[in-house]
Every structure is written in structure tokens, then in C-alpha cells.
Amino acid sequence: MSDTEIRSVLVPITEAELLLPNASIAEIVAYSKPEAIDQAPEWLLGNVLWHGWQVPVVAFGTLTEQHEAESVEGAKICITKSLIENDRMPYVGLLAQGFPRLVTVTEAALTEVPDSSAHIAIAGKVIIGDREAWVPDLDRIGQLVAHAAFGALPVAG
């Protein structure tokens, strides 16, 4: 039986890691202070200019109510492709606490961690090798950001 390999990235956030497919990452950039968005929730840090796009930046730990605030000291911004179809927001930035690490994921090396109390921005938790990681729901995050930043999309179930 052949095991499918998926090139992925472990993105360090405050006291956790996010597991994302490598194909969803556009670029990792040094942190620069985002321009504030009026009346945005605390987890939406604002917009950064990236290749001509205003990219909203999300503090994932704050979004998922794991932390009140996240450090920006030595932080990076992980520019991810937005999964929602919205011409105003083709990318979303995730605040990262350092450089993401490339990993190859196979079904045999991945174990799902059942967690009934997961936040809506978390698709699930997994163990890959000896590390636990959250799998973010990029579609839901895109909807939450678009709704908070633009009022453009309703949060769909």
C-alpha cells in the first residue's frame, strides 16, 4: 500500500503549532506593525501591505481564546492563500512566533486527537511524530476575517 505524502508546514504560534499544507503558504515575511482596522476584534491585528495587497493579520491564539495577546517580538507573518472567494481578500496573514518548519505528512505518521471543545477556527488537533498541532480551518478563518474587516461575508455554518 502506498502512503500519500503531503508537504506541510508547522507554524509556531504562542505555546502551540499550526499544521498547514505547504501549498497554502504564499510567503513568510518579517513582522511589521499592521495598520489598524476600525472596530476590529482584538484577534484581527490589522492590515499589512504585501505585494500590493492589504493583507489582514490574525493572532490565532487570541482568535481561539487561548491567549489575551500574543508577542510580536521576533514574530513573522505567514501569508496564506485565502480559501474564500472574495476579490478584496485573496490572502490572510497568520502571526507566527518564529520561522515555520517544513514537514512531510503521511497518514501513518498522523494521529487525530479527538477534541470536542475545539474553537470554530480549529478543524482539529493532530499528533505528527512527537508533536501536537492544530489544523486551522482556513475557510472559516477567511470568513471570520472578511466579516470582521469588511462586513462582506456572513459567517456560514
C-alpha positions as a Markdown table, in Angstrom:
| # | Residue | x | y | z |
|---|---|---|---|---|
| 1 | Met | 0.0 | 0.0 | 0.0 |
| 2 | Ser | 1.4 | 3.4 | -1.0 |
| 3 | Asp | 1.2 | 6.2 | 1.6 |
| 4 | Thr | 0.4 | 9.6 | 0.2 |
| 5 | Glu | 2.8 | 12.3 | 1.3 |
| 6 | Ile | 1.7 | 15.9 | 1.8 |
| 7 | Arg | 4.3 | 18.6 | 2.1 |
| 8 | Ser | 3.2 | 20.7 | 5.1 |
| 9 | Val | 4.4 | 23.4 | 7.4 |
| 10 | Leu | 4.4 | 23.6 | 11.1 |
| 11 | Val | 3.8 | 27.2 | 12.1 |
| 12 | Pro | 4.8 | 28.1 | 15.6 |
| 13 | Ile | 2.3 | 30.2 | 17.5 |
| 14 | Thr | 2.2 | 31.0 | 21.2 |
| 15 | Glu | 2.5 | 27.7 | 23.1 |
| 16 | Ala | 1.3 | 25.6 | 20.1 |
| 17 | Glu | 1.9 | 24.9 | 16.4 |
| 18 | Leu | -0.4 | 25.0 | 13.4 |
| 19 | Leu | -0.2 | 22.4 | 10.6 |
| 20 | Leu | -0.9 | 23.8 | 7.2 |
| 21 | Pro | -0.4 | 22.3 | 3.7 |
| 22 | Asn | 2.7 | 23.9 | 2.1 |
| 23 | Ala | 0.6 | 24.8 | -0.9 |
| 24 | Ser | -1.5 | 27.2 | 1.2 |
| 25 | Ile | 1.5 | 29.3 | 2.2 |
| 26 | Ala | 2.4 | 32.2 | -0.2 |
| 27 | Glu | 5.4 | 33.6 | 1.8 |
| 28 | Ile | 6.8 | 34.1 | 5.3 |
| 29 | Val | 7.7 | 37.7 | 6.0 |
| 30 | Ala | 9.2 | 39.6 | 8.9 |
| 31 | Tyr | 6.7 | 41.1 | 11.3 |
| 32 | Ser | 5.7 | 44.7 | 10.6 |
| 33 | Lys | 3.1 | 46.5 | 12.6 |
| 34 | Pro | -0.3 | 46.2 | 10.8 |
| 35 | Glu | -2.4 | 49.2 | 10.1 |
| 36 | Ala | -5.3 | 49.1 | 12.4 |
| 37 | Ile | -8.8 | 48.3 | 11.1 |
| 38 | Asp | -11.6 | 50.3 | 12.7 |
| 39 | Gln | -13.7 | 48.4 | 15.2 |
| 40 | Ala | -11.8 | 45.1 | 14.5 |
| 41 | Pro | -11.8 | 42.5 | 17.3 |
| 42 | Glu | -8.5 | 42.1 | 19.2 |
| 43 | Trp | -7.5 | 39.0 | 17.2 |
| 44 | Leu | -7.5 | 40.9 | 14.0 |
| 45 | Leu | -4.3 | 42.9 | 14.3 |
| 46 | Gly | -4.9 | 45.0 | 11.1 |
| 47 | Asn | -3.6 | 45.0 | 7.5 |
| 48 | Val | 0.0 | 44.8 | 6.2 |
| 49 | Leu | 0.9 | 45.7 | 2.7 |
| 50 | Trp | 2.3 | 42.7 | 0.8 |
| 51 | His | 2.9 | 42.8 | -3.0 |
| 52 | Gly | 0.3 | 45.4 | -3.4 |
| 53 | Trp | -2.3 | 43.7 | -1.3 |
| 54 | Gln | -3.7 | 44.8 | 2.0 |
| 55 | Val | -3.4 | 41.5 | 3.9 |
| 56 | Pro | -5.4 | 41.2 | 7.2 |
| 57 | Val | -3.2 | 39.7 | 10.0 |
| 58 | Val | -4.7 | 37.2 | 12.6 |
| 59 | Ala | -3.4 | 36.4 | 16.0 |
| 60 | Phe | -4.5 | 32.8 | 16.1 |
| 61 | Gly | -4.1 | 32.3 | 19.8 |
| 62 | Thr | -6.2 | 35.4 | 20.5 |
| 63 | Leu | -8.8 | 34.3 | 18.0 |
| 64 | Thr | -9.2 | 30.9 | 19.6 |
| 65 | Glu | -9.2 | 32.5 | 23.1 |
| 66 | Gln | -6.0 | 30.7 | 24.1 |
| 67 | His | -4.2 | 34.0 | 24.9 |
| 68 | Glu | -5.3 | 37.6 | 25.5 |
| 69 | Ala | -2.5 | 38.9 | 23.4 |
| 70 | Glu | 0.5 | 37.5 | 21.5 |
| 71 | Ser | 4.0 | 38.7 | 21.4 |
| 72 | Val | 5.3 | 40.4 | 18.3 |
| 73 | Glu | 9.0 | 40.3 | 19.4 |
| 74 | Gly | 10.8 | 38.3 | 16.7 |
| 75 | Ala | 7.5 | 37.4 | 15.1 |
| 76 | Lys | 6.9 | 36.6 | 11.5 |
| 77 | Ile | 3.7 | 36.8 | 9.3 |
| 78 | Cys | 2.8 | 33.7 | 7.5 |
| 79 | Ile | 0.9 | 34.9 | 4.4 |
| 80 | Thr | -1.6 | 32.2 | 3.5 |
| 81 | Lys | -3.9 | 31.9 | 0.5 |
| 82 | Ser | -7.5 | 32.7 | 1.4 |
| 83 | Leu | -9.9 | 29.9 | 0.7 |
| 84 | Ile | -12.9 | 32.2 | 0.4 |
| 85 | Glu | -13.9 | 33.7 | -3.0 |
| 86 | Asn | -13.5 | 37.4 | -2.2 |
| 87 | Asp | -11.5 | 39.6 | -4.6 |
| 88 | Arg | -10.8 | 42.0 | -1.7 |
| 89 | Met | -9.1 | 39.4 | 0.3 |
| 90 | Pro | -7.0 | 36.8 | -1.6 |
| 91 | Tyr | -4.6 | 36.4 | 1.4 |
| 92 | Val | -4.7 | 36.2 | 5.2 |
| 93 | Gly | -1.7 | 36.6 | 7.4 |
| 94 | Leu | -1.1 | 34.5 | 10.5 |
| 95 | Leu | 1.1 | 35.8 | 13.3 |
| 96 | Ala | 3.9 | 33.3 | 13.8 |
| 97 | Gln | 6.3 | 33.1 | 16.7 |
| 98 | Gly | 9.3 | 32.3 | 14.6 |
| 99 | Phe | 10.0 | 30.5 | 11.3 |
| 100 | Pro | 7.7 | 27.7 | 10.2 |
| 101 | Arg | 9.2 | 24.3 | 9.7 |
| 102 | Leu | 8.7 | 22.1 | 6.6 |
| 103 | Val | 7.4 | 18.5 | 7.3 |
| 104 | Thr | 6.2 | 15.7 | 5.2 |
| 105 | Val | 2.9 | 14.2 | 6.4 |
| 106 | Thr | 1.7 | 10.7 | 5.7 |
| 107 | Glu | -1.4 | 9.0 | 7.0 |
| 108 | Ala | 0.7 | 6.6 | 9.0 |
| 109 | Ala | 2.6 | 9.4 | 10.8 |
| 110 | Leu | -0.5 | 11.4 | 11.7 |
| 111 | Thr | -2.9 | 10.7 | 14.6 |
| 112 | Glu | -6.0 | 12.7 | 15.1 |
| 113 | Val | -6.7 | 13.9 | 18.7 |
| 114 | Pro | -10.4 | 13.9 | 19.4 |
| 115 | Asp | -11.4 | 17.2 | 21.0 |
| 116 | Ser | -15.0 | 18.2 | 21.4 |
| 117 | Ser | -14.2 | 21.6 | 22.7 |
| 118 | Ala | -12.3 | 22.9 | 19.7 |
| 119 | His | -12.9 | 26.5 | 18.6 |
| 120 | Ile | -14.6 | 27.1 | 15.3 |
| 121 | Ala | -11.3 | 28.3 | 13.7 |
| 122 | Ile | -9.8 | 24.9 | 14.5 |
| 123 | Ala | -10.6 | 22.0 | 12.2 |
| 124 | Gly | -8.9 | 19.5 | 14.5 |
| 125 | Lys | -5.9 | 18.5 | 16.5 |
| 126 | Val | -3.3 | 16.0 | 15.4 |
| 127 | Ile | -0.1 | 14.4 | 16.5 |
| 128 | Ile | 2.6 | 14.3 | 13.9 |
| 129 | Gly | 5.7 | 12.4 | 15.0 |
| 130 | Asp | 6.1 | 13.5 | 18.6 |
| 131 | Arg | 4.4 | 16.9 | 18.2 |
| 132 | Glu | 0.9 | 18.0 | 18.7 |
| 133 | Ala | -0.5 | 20.6 | 16.3 |
| 134 | Trp | -3.8 | 22.3 | 15.5 |
| 135 | Val | -5.2 | 22.1 | 12.0 |
| 136 | Pro | -6.7 | 25.5 | 11.4 |
| 137 | Asp | -10.0 | 25.8 | 9.4 |
| 138 | Leu | -8.7 | 28.3 | 6.8 |
| 139 | Asp | -12.1 | 28.6 | 5.1 |
| 140 | Arg | -13.7 | 29.6 | 8.4 |
| 141 | Ile | -10.8 | 31.9 | 9.3 |
| 142 | Gly | -11.3 | 33.6 | 6.0 |
| 143 | Gln | -15.0 | 34.1 | 6.6 |
| 144 | Leu | -14.4 | 35.4 | 10.2 |
| 145 | Val | -11.7 | 37.9 | 8.9 |
| 146 | Ala | -13.9 | 39.1 | 6.0 |
| 147 | His | -16.8 | 39.6 | 8.2 |
| 148 | Ala | -14.8 | 41.4 | 10.9 |
| 149 | Ala | -12.7 | 43.5 | 8.4 |
| 150 | Phe | -15.3 | 44.3 | 5.7 |
| 151 | Gly | -18.6 | 43.1 | 6.9 |
| 152 | Ala | -18.5 | 41.4 | 3.5 |
| 153 | Leu | -19.5 | 37.9 | 4.3 |
| 154 | Pro | -21.8 | 36.3 | 6.8 |
| 155 | Val | -20.3 | 33.6 | 8.9 |
| 156 | Ala | -21.7 | 30.4 | 7.3 |
| 157 | Gly | -22.1 | 27.1 | 9.1 |
